[in-house]
Amino acid sequence: MTFRARHLLGIEHLAPEEIRTVLDLAETYVDLNRRTVKHSDALAGMTQINMFFEASTRTQASFELAGKRLGADVMNMSVAHSSVKKGETLIDTAMTLNAMHPDLLVVRHPASGAVDLLAQKVNCAVLNAGDGRHEHPTQALLDALTIRRAKGRIQRLTVAICGDIAHSRVARSNLILLGKMENRVRLIGPPTLMPSGVGDLGCEVYQDMREGLKDCDVVMMLRLQRERMDGGFIPSEREYYHRFGLDAEKLAFAKEDAIVMHPGPMNRGVEIDGELADDINRSVIQHQVEMGVAVRMACMDLLARNLRAERGARAAGVMV
């Protein structure tokens, strides 16, 4: 299996064959997770620390469940009550964690690049669970697995990413992954929610949902990230839903078998119609949640294999 990474900090540094390796291994974990006994010993004897500087119920729960099903000792570090709140720097936190000898460190942080900085200071494998507006690699990987299972492939599809593109690390990671896998990507949203330099991203840009959704295979909706907004990006939620919220009338412009996605949490009636979100014939939103656990299991398994190999080589006196 081809996967050379020491850390998983973003999609940007993964080759297409490494992405396929993650997805293929995740398929085996989908099967495991559907059994009565859901445990593996892939991480037996290893310690996983989840450190979330930003709250995220579903991502943290998914990583915790993934680690426990792989047999790891899992600790959730409560940052709200930690020394970070008392003024400790991120580097000092990394040094403290390093002294505990963890094997896997899962980090979510509001600042872009913070996870990369931590990875440079610790001796374990680091997984990025979302850093600022930068990346959210496991979300893009679970989205890719969801698409591949629904469509039978993850290449040569037309994918529309709709909504708050500017503030979304999910959009960035998906853009990179879908581009690497040779898909046609369209960005749909108001100009105020498009990132600067959007024309250089190698995708098509639309401000009209009906035009942008025409003949799409996949419709990926995004959450309005109000916590990252510092101004009037939209006139009102009602107006936003009228123009950019996904409903049956707008979805009719996509292909008849187009699937609907959303990374969650959803704002029903703002980004997506509630009935459409629950439509088992079109929506794969719950499948995304299921695939999340399997993909995170695969990522941690692969990083643990590389970590063991690196430690083994050092013990044998081989330069790594």
Secondary structure, 3 states (H helix, E strand, C coil): CCCCCCCECCCCCCCHHHHHHHHHHHHHHHHHHCCCCCCCCCCCCCEEEEEECCCCHHHHHHHHHHHHHCCCEEEEECHHHCHHHHCCCHHHHHHHHHHCCCCEEEEEECCCCHHHHHHHHCCCEEEEEEECCCECHHHHHHHHHHHHHHHCCCCCCEEEEECCCCCCHHHHHHHHHHHHCCCEEEEECCHHHCCCCHHHCCCEEECCHHHHHCCCCEEEECCCCHHHCCCCCCCCHHHHHHHHCECHHHHCCCCCCCEEECCCCCCECCCECHHHHCCCCCECHHHHHHHHHHHHHHHHHHHHHHHHHHHHHHHCCCCC
